Amino acid sequence: MSIQVGDIVKLKYDGLVIKKRLSTNAWTDITPLSAAGQALLGKNVGDKFNVHVHKGTVEIEILGVSK
């Protein structure tokens, strides 16, 4: 199942496991306009990718996706 706006994603990022919704609410969620949000769109569970954030480039692994 590829990731779409509205999905809740479980990610391994910078040594942490987090759950966030991919939505337009930039205060609490990952916005699809951000570098991480753009990289997530269309990806699947198990995919790994690098994204440039405020502190440099980090690897993100997708551990799960739910609606």
CHARMM internal coordinates of N, CA and C (Angstrom, degrees):
IC EDIT
DIST 1 N 1 CA 1.4551
DIST 1 CA 1 C 1.5283
ANGL 1 N 1 CA 1 C 107.98
DIST 1 C 2 N 1.3100
ANGL 1 CA 1 C 2 N 117.28
DIHE 1 N 1 CA 1 C 2 N 116.20
DIST 2 N 2 CA 1.4671
ANGL 1 C 2 N 2 CA 119.20
DIHE 1 CA 1 C 2 N 2 CA -179.68
DIST 2 CA 2 C 1.5281
ANGL 2 N 2 CA 2 C 110.26
DIHE 1 C 2 N 2 CA 2 C -79.36
DIST 2 C 3 N 1.3255
ANGL 2 CA 2 C 3 N 114.64
DIHE 2 N 2 CA 2 C 3 N 148.60
DIST 3 N 3 CA 1.4636
ANGL 2 C 3 N 3 CA 122.04
DIHE 2 CA 2 C 3 N 3 CA -174.52
DIST 3 CA 3 C 1.5295
ANGL 3 N 3 CA 3 C 110.78
DIHE 2 C 3 N 3 CA 3 C -73.65
DIST 3 C 4 N 1.3494
ANGL 3 CA 3 C 4 N 114.31
DIHE 3 N 3 CA 3 C 4 N 136.51
DIST 4 N 4 CA 1.4557
ANGL 3 C 4 N 4 CA 122.43
DIHE 3 CA 3 C 4 N 4 CA 178.70
DIST 4 CA 4 C 1.5262
ANGL 4 N 4 CA 4 C 109.05
DIHE 3 C 4 N 4 CA 4 C -132.48
DIST 4 C 5 N 1.3303
ANGL 4 CA 4 C 5 N 116.17
DIHE 4 N 4 CA 4 C 5 N 163.61
DIST 5 N 5 CA 1.4607
ANGL 4 C 5 N 5 CA 120.95
DIHE 4 CA 4 C 5 N 5 CA 174.79
DIST 5 CA 5 C 1.5268
ANGL 5 N 5 CA 5 C 108.47
DIHE 4 C 5 N 5 CA 5 C -58.01
DIST 5 C 6 N 1.3218
ANGL 5 CA 5 C 6 N 116.75
DIHE 5 N 5 CA 5 C 6 N 133.57
DIST 6 N 6 CA 1.4558
ANGL 5 C 6 N 6 CA 123.15
DIHE 5 CA 5 C 6 N 6 CA -178.29
DIST 6 CA 6 C 1.5179
ANGL 6 N 6 CA 6 C 112.99
DIHE 5 C 6 N 6 CA 6 C 104.23
DIST 6 C 7 N 1.3327
ANGL 6 CA 6 C 7 N 117.67
DIHE 6 N 6 CA 6 C 7 N -19.32
DIST 7 N 7 CA 1.4566
ANGL 6 C 7 N 7 CA 121.19
DIHE 6 CA 6 C 7 N 7 CA 179.58
DIST 7 CA 7 C 1.5252
ANGL 7 N 7 CA 7 C 111.23
DIHE 6 C 7 N 7 CA 7 C -73.37
DIST 7 C 8 N 1.3279
ANGL 7 CA 7 C 8 N 115.07
DIHE 7 N 7 CA 7 C 8 N 151.19
DIST 8 N 8 CA 1.4588
ANGL 7 C 8 N 8 CA 121.59
DIHE 7 CA 7 C 8 N 8 CA 171.12
DIST 8 CA 8 C 1.5226
ANGL 8 N 8 CA 8 C 106.44
DIHE 7 C 8 N 8 CA 8 C -99.36
DIST 8 C 9 N 1.3248
ANGL 8 CA 8 C 9 N 115.60
DIHE 8 N 8 CA 8 C 9 N 125.80
DIST 9 N 9 CA 1.4621
ANGL 8 C 9 N 9 CA 120.27
DIHE 8 CA 8 C 9 N 9 CA -177.22
DIST 9 CA 9 C 1.5253
ANGL 9 N 9 CA 9 C 110.11
DIHE 8 C 9 N 9 CA 9 C -113.77
DIST 9 C 10 N 1.3150
ANGL 9 CA 9 C 10 N 116.09
DIHE 9 N 9 CA 9 C 10 N 139.83
DIST 10 N 10 CA 1.4562
ANGL 9 C 10 N 10 CA 122.81
DIHE 9 CA 9 C 10 N 10 CA 173.85
DIST 10 CA 10 C 1.5211
ANGL 10 N 10 CA 10 C 105.67
DIHE 9 C 10 N 10 CA 10 C -104.63
DIST 10 C 11 N 1.3451
ANGL 10 CA 10 C 11 N 115.88
DIHE 10 N 10 CA 10 C 11 N 120.09
DIST 11 N 11 CA 1.4506
ANGL 10 C 11 N 11 CA 121.67
DIHE 10 CA 10 C 11 N 11 CA -172.00
DIST 11 CA 11 C 1.5191
ANGL 11 N 11 CA 11 C 111.77
DIHE 10 C 11 N 11 CA 11 C -124.91
DIST 11 C 12 N 1.3097
ANGL 11 CA 11 C 12 N 115.92
DIHE 11 N 11 CA 11 C 12 N 146.72
DIST 12 N 12 CA 1.4608
ANGL 11 C 12 N 12 CA 121.32
DIHE 11 CA 11 C 12 N 12 CA 168.21
DIST 12 CA 12 C 1.5173
ANGL 12 N 12 CA 12 C 105.39
DIHE 11 C 12 N 12 CA 12 C -103.51
DIST 12 C 13 N 1.3233
ANGL 12 CA 12 C 13 N 114.47
DIHE 12 N 12 CA 12 C 13 N 118.90
DIST 13 N 13 CA 1.4709
ANGL 12 C 13 N 13 CA 121.27
DIHE 12 CA 12 C 13 N 13 CA -171.41
DIST 13 CA 13 C 1.5176
ANGL 13 N 13 CA 13 C 108.76
DIHE 12 C 13 N 13 CA 13 C -143.72
DIST 13 C 14 N 1.3117
ANGL 13 CA 13 C 14 N 117.17
DIHE 13 N 13 CA 13 C 14 N 119.94
DIST 14 N 14 CA 1.4648
ANGL 13 C 14 N 14 CA 122.30
DIHE 13 CA 13 C 14 N 14 CA 174.98
DIST 14 CA 14 C 1.5379
ANGL 14 N 14 CA 14 C 111.73
DIHE 13 C 14 N 14 CA 14 C 56.03
DIST 14 C 15 N 1.3442
ANGL 14 CA 14 C 15 N 116.32
DIHE 14 N 14 CA 14 C 15 N 38.68
DIST 15 N 15 CA 1.4603
ANGL 14 C 15 N 15 CA 120.65
DIHE 14 CA 14 C 15 N 15 CA 178.71
DIST 15 CA 15 C 1.5117
ANGL 15 N 15 CA 15 C 115.24
DIHE 14 C 15 N 15 CA 15 C 83.20
DIST 15 C 16 N 1.3233
ANGL 15 CA 15 C 16 N 118.03
DIHE 15 N 15 CA 15 C 16 N -1.61
DIST 16 N 16 CA 1.4588
ANGL 15 C 16 N 16 CA 122.56
DIHE 15 CA 15 C 16 N 16 CA -179.88
DIST 16 CA 16 C 1.5178
ANGL 16 N 16 CA 16 C 110.45
DIHE 15 C 16 N 16 CA 16 C -112.56
DIST 16 C 17 N 1.3276
ANGL 16 CA 16 C 17 N 116.67
DIHE 16 N 16 CA 16 C 17 N 153.29
DIST 17 N 17 CA 1.4548
ANGL 16 C 17 N 17 CA 121.44
DIHE 16 CA 16 C 17 N 17 CA 171.22
DIST 17 CA 17 C 1.5240
ANGL 17 N 17 CA 17 C 106.43
DIHE 16 C 17 N 17 CA 17 C -109.09
DIST 17 C 18 N 1.3290
ANGL 17 CA 17 C 18 N 116.09
DIHE 17 N 17 CA 17 C 18 N 123.75
DIST 18 N 18 CA 1.4602
ANGL 17 C 18 N 18 CA 121.24
DIHE 17 CA 17 C 18 N 18 CA -177.33
DIST 18 CA 18 C 1.5229
ANGL 18 N 18 CA 18 C 110.00
DIHE 17 C 18 N 18 CA 18 C -129.42
DIST 18 C 19 N 1.3378
ANGL 18 CA 18 C 19 N 116.03
DIHE 18 N 18 CA 18 C 19 N 155.67
DIST 19 N 19 CA 1.4593
ANGL 18 C 19 N 19 CA 122.81
DIHE 18 CA 18 C 19 N 19 CA 171.88
DIST 19 CA 19 C 1.5201
ANGL 19 N 19 CA 19 C 107.56
DIHE 18 C 19 N 19 CA 19 C -119.67
DIST 19 C 20 N 1.3115
ANGL 19 CA 19 C 20 N 116.20
DIHE 19 N 19 CA 19 C 20 N 127.02
DIST 20 N 20 CA 1.4619
ANGL 19 C 20 N 20 CA 121.73
DIHE 19 CA 19 C 20 N 20 CA 179.20
DIST 20 CA 20 C 1.5096
ANGL 20 N 20 CA 20 C 109.66
DIHE 19 C 20 N 20 CA 20 C -142.61
DIST 20 C 21 N 1.3174
ANGL 20 CA 20 C 21 N 116.19
DIHE 20 N 20 CA 20 C 21 N 150.21
DIST 21 N 21 CA 1.4657
ANGL 20 C 21 N 21 CA 121.51
DIHE 20 CA 20 C 21 N 21 CA 174.22
DIST 21 CA 21 C 1.5253
ANGL 21 N 21 CA 21 C 107.91
DIHE 20 C 21 N 21 CA 21 C -89.09
DIST 21 C 22 N 1.3161
ANGL 21 CA 21 C 22 N 116.09
DIHE 21 N 21 CA 21 C 22 N 143.10
DIST 22 N 22 CA 1.4576
ANGL 21 C 22 N 22 CA 121.75
DIHE 21 CA 21 C 22 N 22 CA 173.53
DIST 22 CA 22 C 1.5259
ANGL 22 N 22 CA 22 C 106.61
DIHE 21 C 22 N 22 CA 22 C -92.12
DIST 22 C 23 N 1.3460
ANGL 22 CA 22 C 23 N 116.18
DIHE 22 N 22 CA 22 C 23 N 103.60
DIST 23 N 23 CA 1.4681
ANGL 22 C 23 N 23 CA 120.66
DIHE 22 CA 22 C 23 N 23 CA -175.80
DIST 23 CA 23 C 1.5219
ANGL 23 N 23 CA 23 C 110.07
DIHE 22 C 23 N 23 CA 23 C -152.75
DIST 23 C 24 N 1.3124
ANGL 23 CA 23 C 24 N 115.77
DIHE 23 N 23 CA 23 C 24 N -179.66
DIST 24 N 24 CA 1.4636
ANGL 23 C 24 N 24 CA 120.58
DIHE 23 CA 23 C 24 N 24 CA -178.50
DIST 24 CA 24 C 1.5260
ANGL 24 N 24 CA 24 C 112.84
DIHE 23 C 24 N 24 CA 24 C -85.46
DIST 24 C 25 N 1.3405
ANGL 24 CA 24 C 25 N 118.15
DIHE 24 N 24 CA 24 C 25 N 1.14
DIST 25 N 25 CA 1.4677
ANGL 24 C 25 N 25 CA 121.69
DIHE 24 CA 24 C 25 N 25 CA 178.33
DIST 25 CA 25 C 1.5305
ANGL 25 N 25 CA 25 C 109.32
DIHE 24 C 25 N 25 CA 25 C -84.60
DIST 25 C 26 N 1.3113
ANGL 25 CA 25 C 26 N 116.05
DIHE 25 N 25 CA 25 C 26 N 91.73
DIST 26 N 26 CA 1.4646
ANGL 25 C 26 N 26 CA 120.85
DIHE 25 CA 25 C 26 N 26 CA -174.56
DIST 26 CA 26 C 1.5279
ANGL 26 N 26 CA 26 C 113.14
DIHE 25 C 26 N 26 CA 26 C -68.60
DIST 26 C 27 N 1.3112
ANGL 26 CA 26 C 27 N 119.04
DIHE 26 N 26 CA 26 C 27 N -16.25
DIST 27 N 27 CA 1.4697
ANGL 26 C 27 N 27 CA 120.91
DIHE 26 CA 26 C 27 N 27 CA -178.37
DIST 27 CA 27 C 1.5193
ANGL 27 N 27 CA 27 C 112.53
DIHE 26 C 27 N 27 CA 27 C -72.82
DIST 27 C 28 N 1.3380
ANGL 27 CA 27 C 28 N 117.20
DIHE 27 N 27 CA 27 C 28 N -36.28
DIST 28 N 28 CA 1.4665
ANGL 27 C 28 N 28 CA 119.70
DIHE 27 CA 27 C 28 N 28 CA -174.44
DIST 28 CA 28 C 1.5249
ANGL 28 N 28 CA 28 C 113.66
DIHE 27 C 28 N 28 CA 28 C -123.48
DIST 28 C 29 N 1.3117
ANGL 28 CA 28 C 29 N 118.24
DIHE 28 N 28 CA 28 C 29 N -13.99
DIST 29 N 29 CA 1.4547
ANGL 28 C 29 N 29 CA 121.83
DIHE 28 CA 28 C 29 N 29 CA -173.06
DIST 29 CA 29 C 1.5238
ANGL 29 N 29 CA 29 C 111.17
DIHE 28 C 29 N 29 CA 29 C -120.75
DIST 29 C 30 N 1.3303
ANGL 29 CA 29 C 30 N 115.59
DIHE 29 N 29 CA 29 C 30 N 177.88
DIST 30 N 30 CA 1.4631
ANGL 29 C 30 N 30 CA 121.47
DIHE 29 CA 29 C 30 N 30 CA 172.03
DIST 30 CA 30 C 1.5198
ANGL 30 N 30 CA 30 C 106.72
DIHE 29 C 30 N 30 CA 30 C -91.78
DIST 30 C 31 N 1.2968
ANGL 30 CA 30 C 31 N 117.65
DIHE 30 N 30 CA 30 C 31 N 121.20
DIST 31 N 31 CA 1.4585
ANGL 30 C 31 N 31 CA 121.26
DIHE 30 CA 30 C 31 N 31 CA -179.34
DIST 31 CA 31 C 1.5340
ANGL 31 N 31 CA 31 C 109.91
DIHE 30 C 31 N 31 CA 31 C -84.66
DIST 31 C 32 N 1.3251
ANGL 31 CA 31 C 32 N 117.68
DIHE 31 N 31 CA 31 C 32 N 141.98
DIST 32 N 32 CA 1.4582
ANGL 31 C 32 N 32 CA 119.98
DIHE 31 CA 31 C 32 N 32 CA 178.87
DIST 32 CA 32 C 1.5281
ANGL 32 N 32 CA 32 C 112.98
DIHE 31 C 32 N 32 CA 32 C -67.40
DIST 32 C 33 N 1.3175
ANGL 32 CA 32 C 33 N 117.34
DIHE 32 N 32 CA 32 C 33 N -8.71
DIST 33 N 33 CA 1.4650
ANGL 32 C 33 N 33 CA 120.75
DIHE 32 CA 32 C 33 N 33 CA 177.16
DIST 33 CA 33 C 1.5283
ANGL 33 N 33 CA 33 C 112.41
DIHE 32 C 33 N 33 CA 33 C -87.18
DIST 33 C 34 N 1.3374
ANGL 33 CA 33 C 34 N 117.44
DIHE 33 N 33 CA 33 C 34 N -13.88
DIST 34 N 34 CA 1.4634
ANGL 33 C 34 N 34 CA 121.13
DIHE 33 CA 33 C 34 N 34 CA 178.94
DIST 34 CA 34 C 1.5234
ANGL 34 N 34 CA 34 C 110.16
DIHE 33 C 34 N 34 CA 34 C -78.18
DIST 34 C 35 N 1.3178
ANGL 34 CA 34 C 35 N 116.04
DIHE 34 N 34 CA 34 C 35 N 164.93
DIST 35 N 35 CA 1.4669
ANGL 34 C 35 N 35 CA 120.47
DIHE 34 CA 34 C 35 N 35 CA 178.48
DIST 35 CA 35 C 1.5288
ANGL 35 N 35 CA 35 C 110.77
DIHE 34 C 35 N 35 CA 35 C -59.90
DIST 35 C 36 N 1.3291
ANGL 35 CA 35 C 36 N 117.22
DIHE 35 N 35 CA 35 C 36 N -44.90
DIST 36 N 36 CA 1.4697
ANGL 35 C 36 N 36 CA 120.81
DIHE 35 CA 35 C 36 N 36 CA 179.40
DIST 36 CA 36 C 1.5188
ANGL 36 N 36 CA 36 C 110.94
DIHE 35 C 36 N 36 CA 36 C -65.69
DIST 36 C 37 N 1.3323
ANGL 36 CA 36 C 37 N 116.80
DIHE 36 N 36 CA 36 C 37 N -42.14
DIST 37 N 37 CA 1.4599
ANGL 36 C 37 N 37 CA 120.94
DIHE 36 CA 36 C 37 N 37 CA 179.50
DIST 37 CA 37 C 1.5177
ANGL 37 N 37 CA 37 C 112.57
DIHE 36 C 37 N 37 CA 37 C -63.20
DIST 37 C 38 N 1.3163
ANGL 37 CA 37 C 38 N 116.67
DIHE 37 N 37 CA 37 C 38 N -43.06
DIST 38 N 38 CA 1.4575
ANGL 37 C 38 N 38 CA 120.48
DIHE 37 CA 37 C 38 N 38 CA 178.29
DIST 38 CA 38 C 1.5225
ANGL 38 N 38 CA 38 C 110.77
DIHE 37 C 38 N 38 CA 38 C -63.66
DIST 38 C 39 N 1.3375
ANGL 38 CA 38 C 39 N 116.40
DIHE 38 N 38 CA 38 C 39 N -39.94
DIST 39 N 39 CA 1.4610
ANGL 38 C 39 N 39 CA 120.78
DIHE 38 CA 38 C 39 N 39 CA 179.98
DIST 39 CA 39 C 1.5338
ANGL 39 N 39 CA 39 C 111.88
DIHE 38 C 39 N 39 CA 39 C -68.42
DIST 39 C 40 N 1.3346
ANGL 39 CA 39 C 40 N 117.95
DIHE 39 N 39 CA 39 C 40 N -31.50
DIST 40 N 40 CA 1.4650
ANGL 39 C 40 N 40 CA 122.06
DIHE 39 CA 39 C 40 N 40 CA -179.05
DIST 40 CA 40 C 1.5257
ANGL 40 N 40 CA 40 C 113.14
DIHE 39 C 40 N 40 CA 40 C -70.88
DIST 40 C 41 N 1.3247
ANGL 40 CA 40 C 41 N 116.99
DIHE 40 N 40 CA 40 C 41 N -35.54
DIST 41 N 41 CA 1.4685
ANGL 40 C 41 N 41 CA 120.57
DIHE 40 CA 40 C 41 N 41 CA -175.10
DIST 41 CA 41 C 1.5218
ANGL 41 N 41 CA 41 C 111.22
DIHE 40 C 41 N 41 CA 41 C -56.73
DIST 41 C 42 N 1.3334
ANGL 41 CA 41 C 42 N 115.41
DIHE 41 N 41 CA 41 C 42 N 125.72
DIST 42 N 42 CA 1.4524
ANGL 41 C 42 N 42 CA 121.16
DIHE 41 CA 41 C 42 N 42 CA 177.84
DIST 42 CA 42 C 1.5222
ANGL 42 N 42 CA 42 C 114.96
DIHE 41 C 42 N 42 CA 42 C 86.49
DIST 42 C 43 N 1.3350
ANGL 42 CA 42 C 43 N 117.26
DIHE 42 N 42 CA 42 C 43 N -7.71
DIST 43 N 43 CA 1.4679
ANGL 42 C 43 N 43 CA 120.76
DIHE 42 CA 42 C 43 N 43 CA 178.74
DIST 43 CA 43 C 1.5211
ANGL 43 N 43 CA 43 C 109.87
DIHE 42 C 43 N 43 CA 43 C -79.20
DIST 43 C 44 N 1.3388
ANGL 43 CA 43 C 44 N 116.46
DIHE 43 N 43 CA 43 C 44 N 169.59
DIST 44 N 44 CA 1.4583
ANGL 43 C 44 N 44 CA 123.29
DIHE 43 CA 43 C 44 N 44 CA -178.22
DIST 44 CA 44 C 1.5187
ANGL 44 N 44 CA 44 C 111.05
DIHE 43 C 44 N 44 CA 44 C -129.30
DIST 44 C 45 N 1.3343
ANGL 44 CA 44 C 45 N 116.39
DIHE 44 N 44 CA 44 C 45 N 165.08
DIST 45 N 45 CA 1.4671
ANGL 44 C 45 N 45 CA 121.92
DIHE 44 CA 44 C 45 N 45 CA 175.65
DIST 45 CA 45 C 1.5253
ANGL 45 N 45 CA 45 C 108.53
DIHE 44 C 45 N 45 CA 45 C -56.20
DIST 45 C 46 N 1.3235
ANGL 45 CA 45 C 46 N 115.18
DIHE 45 N 45 CA 45 C 46 N 134.84
DIST 46 N 46 CA 1.4598
ANGL 45 C 46 N 46 CA 121.78
DIHE 45 CA 45 C 46 N 46 CA -179.36
DIST 46 CA 46 C 1.5138
ANGL 46 N 46 CA 46 C 113.54
DIHE 45 C 46 N 46 CA 46 C 96.38
DIST 46 C 47 N 1.3324
ANGL 46 CA 46 C 47 N 116.98
DIHE 46 N 46 CA 46 C 47 N -18.07
DIST 47 N 47 CA 1.4634
ANGL 46 C 47 N 47 CA 119.76
DIHE 46 CA 46 C 47 N 47 CA 178.97
DIST 47 CA 47 C 1.5276
ANGL 47 N 47 CA 47 C 110.29
DIHE 46 C 47 N 47 CA 47 C -68.78
DIST 47 C 48 N 1.3205
ANGL 47 CA 47 C 48 N 115.45
DIHE 47 N 47 CA 47 C 48 N 145.41
DIST 48 N 48 CA 1.4700
ANGL 47 C 48 N 48 CA 123.12
DIHE 47 CA 47 C 48 N 48 CA 172.96
DIST 48 CA 48 C 1.5157
ANGL 48 N 48 CA 48 C 106.88
DIHE 47 C 48 N 48 CA 48 C -123.30
DIST 48 C 49 N 1.3270
ANGL 48 CA 48 C 49 N 115.21
DIHE 48 N 48 CA 48 C 49 N 144.60
DIST 49 N 49 CA 1.4602
ANGL 48 C 49 N 49 CA 119.29
DIHE 48 CA 48 C 49 N 49 CA 177.65
DIST 49 CA 49 C 1.5232
ANGL 49 N 49 CA 49 C 108.99
DIHE 48 C 49 N 49 CA 49 C -154.31
DIST 49 C 50 N 1.3093
ANGL 49 CA 49 C 50 N 115.59
DIHE 49 N 49 CA 49 C 50 N 159.93
DIST 50 N 50 CA 1.4593
ANGL 49 C 50 N 50 CA 121.81
DIHE 49 CA 49 C 50 N 50 CA 176.87
DIST 50 CA 50 C 1.5145
ANGL 50 N 50 CA 50 C 108.90
DIHE 49 C 50 N 50 CA 50 C -103.81
DIST 50 C 51 N 1.3250
ANGL 50 CA 50 C 51 N 114.73
DIHE 50 N 50 CA 50 C 51 N 142.84
DIST 51 N 51 CA 1.4569
ANGL 50 C 51 N 51 CA 119.96
DIHE 50 CA 50 C 51 N 51 CA 178.55
DIST 51 CA 51 C 1.5222
ANGL 51 N 51 CA 51 C 108.22
DIHE 50 C 51 N 51 CA 51 C -140.53
DIST 51 C 52 N 1.3232
ANGL 51 CA 51 C 52 N 116.09
DIHE 51 N 51 CA 51 C 52 N 143.71
DIST 52 N 52 CA 1.4633
ANGL 51 C 52 N 52 CA 121.36
DIHE 51 CA 51 C 52 N 52 CA 178.64
DIST 52 CA 52 C 1.5259
ANGL 52 N 52 CA 52 C 108.91
DIHE 51 C 52 N 52 CA 52 C -88.64
DIST 52 C 53 N 1.3230
ANGL 52 CA 52 C 53 N 116.24
DIHE 52 N 52 CA 52 C 53 N 121.66
DIST 53 N 53 CA 1.4627
ANGL 52 C 53 N 53 CA 122.57
DIHE 52 CA 52 C 53 N 53 CA 177.94
DIST 53 CA 53 C 1.5237
ANGL 53 N 53 CA 53 C 108.54
DIHE 52 C 53 N 53 CA 53 C -121.06
DIST 53 C 54 N 1.3261
ANGL 53 CA 53 C 54 N 116.34
DIHE 53 N 53 CA 53 C 54 N -177.61
DIST 54 N 54 CA 1.4681
ANGL 53 C 54 N 54 CA 121.90
DIHE 53 CA 53 C 54 N 54 CA -174.32
DIST 54 CA 54 C 1.5278
ANGL 54 N 54 CA 54 C 113.44
DIHE 53 C 54 N 54 CA 54 C -55.06
DIST 54 C 55 N 1.3356
ANGL 54 CA 54 C 55 N 118.50
DIHE 54 N 54 CA 54 C 55 N -28.61
DIST 55 N 55 CA 1.4684
ANGL 54 C 55 N 55 CA 119.46
DIHE 54 CA 54 C 55 N 55 CA -177.88
DIST 55 CA 55 C 1.5247
ANGL 55 N 55 CA 55 C 113.48
DIHE 54 C 55 N 55 CA 55 C -104.64
DIST 55 C 56 N 1.3169
ANGL 55 CA 55 C 56 N 117.07
DIHE 55 N 55 CA 55 C 56 N 10.62
DIST 56 N 56 CA 1.4605
ANGL 55 C 56 N 56 CA 120.92
DIHE 55 CA 55 C 56 N 56 CA 178.78
DIST 56 CA 56 C 1.5163
ANGL 56 N 56 CA 56 C 111.59
DIHE 55 C 56 N 56 CA 56 C 125.01
DIST 56 C 57 N 1.3185
ANGL 56 CA 56 C 57 N 116.44
DIHE 56 N 56 CA 56 C 57 N -162.13
DIST 57 N 57 CA 1.4532
ANGL 56 C 57 N 57 CA 121.74
DIHE 56 CA 56 C 57 N 57 CA -179.43
DIST 57 CA 57 C 1.5241
ANGL 57 N 57 CA 57 C 110.05
DIHE 56 C 57 N 57 CA 57 C -92.41
DIST 57 C 58 N 1.3210
ANGL 57 CA 57 C 58 N 116.30
DIHE 57 N 57 CA 57 C 58 N 131.70
DIST 58 N 58 CA 1.4683
ANGL 57 C 58 N 58 CA 121.67
DIHE 57 CA 57 C 58 N 58 CA 179.48
DIST 58 CA 58 C 1.5294
ANGL 58 N 58 CA 58 C 109.40
DIHE 57 C 58 N 58 CA 58 C -127.97
DIST 58 C 59 N 1.3356
ANGL 58 CA 58 C 59 N 115.06
DIHE 58 N 58 CA 58 C 59 N 154.39
DIST 59 N 59 CA 1.4557
ANGL 58 C 59 N 59 CA 120.07
DIHE 58 CA 58 C 59 N 59 CA 174.83
DIST 59 CA 59 C 1.5201
ANGL 59 N 59 CA 59 C 109.14
DIHE 58 C 59 N 59 CA 59 C -94.54
DIST 59 C 60 N 1.3099
ANGL 59 CA 59 C 60 N 116.32
DIHE 59 N 59 CA 59 C 60 N 135.72
DIST 60 N 60 CA 1.4578
ANGL 59 C 60 N 60 CA 123.01
DIHE 59 CA 59 C 60 N 60 CA 176.99
DIST 60 CA 60 C 1.5218
ANGL 60 N 60 CA 60 C 108.20
DIHE 59 C 60 N 60 CA 60 C -119.89
DIST 60 C 61 N 1.3308
ANGL 60 CA 60 C 61 N 115.88
DIHE 60 N 60 CA 60 C 61 N 133.26
DIST 61 N 61 CA 1.4561
ANGL 60 C 61 N 61 CA 121.59
DIHE 60 CA 60 C 61 N 61 CA 176.02
DIST 61 CA 61 C 1.5181
ANGL 61 N 61 CA 61 C 108.44
DIHE 60 C 61 N 61 CA 61 C -116.15
DIST 61 C 62 N 1.3216
ANGL 61 CA 61 C 62 N 116.72
DIHE 61 N 61 CA 61 C 62 N 133.13
DIST 62 N 62 CA 1.4624
ANGL 61 C 62 N 62 CA 121.59
DIHE 61 CA 61 C 62 N 62 CA 179.31
DIST 62 CA 62 C 1.5231
ANGL 62 N 62 CA 62 C 108.56
DIHE 61 C 62 N 62 CA 62 C -88.37
DIST 62 C 63 N 1.3234
ANGL 62 CA 62 C 63 N 116.17
DIHE 62 N 62 CA 62 C 63 N 115.42
DIST 63 N 63 CA 1.4614
ANGL 62 C 63 N 63 CA 122.41
DIHE 62 CA 62 C 63 N 63 CA -177.59
DIST 63 CA 63 C 1.5220
ANGL 63 N 63 CA 63 C 113.00
DIHE 62 C 63 N 63 CA 63 C -95.29
DIST 63 C 64 N 1.3330
ANGL 63 CA 63 C 64 N 117.63
DIHE 63 N 63 CA 63 C 64 N -27.09
DIST 64 N 64 CA 1.4517
ANGL 63 C 64 N 64 CA 120.66
DIHE 63 CA 63 C 64 N 64 CA -178.49
DIST 64 CA 64 C 1.5159
ANGL 64 N 64 CA 64 C 111.55
DIHE 63 C 64 N 64 CA 64 C -167.32
DIST 64 C 65 N 1.3380
ANGL 64 CA 64 C 65 N 115.65
DIHE 64 N 64 CA 64 C 65 N 159.08
DIST 65 N 65 CA 1.4659
ANGL 64 C 65 N 65 CA 122.45
DIHE 64 CA 64 C 65 N 65 CA 177.64
DIST 65 CA 65 C 1.5233
ANGL 65 N 65 CA 65 C 107.89
DIHE 64 C 65 N 65 CA 65 C -142.07
DIST 65 C 66 N 1.3327
ANGL 65 CA 65 C 66 N 116.48
DIHE 65 N 65 CA 65 C 66 N 134.77
DIST 66 N 66 CA 1.4601
ANGL 65 C 66 N 66 CA 121.12
DIHE 65 CA 65 C 66 N 66 CA 173.97
DIST 66 CA 66 C 1.5223
ANGL 66 N 66 CA 66 C 108.65
DIHE 65 C 66 N 66 CA 66 C -141.41
DIST 66 C 67 N 1.3149
ANGL 66 CA 66 C 67 N 115.61
DIHE 66 N 66 CA 66 C 67 N 164.90
DIST 67 N 67 CA 1.4733
ANGL 66 C 67 N 67 CA 121.16
DIHE 66 CA 66 C 67 N 67 CA -179.29
DIST 67 CA 67 C 1.4998
ANGL 67 N 67 CA 67 C 110.74
DIHE 66 C 67 N 67 CA 67 C -89.90
END
COOR INIT
IC SEED 1 N 1 CA 1 C
IC BUILD
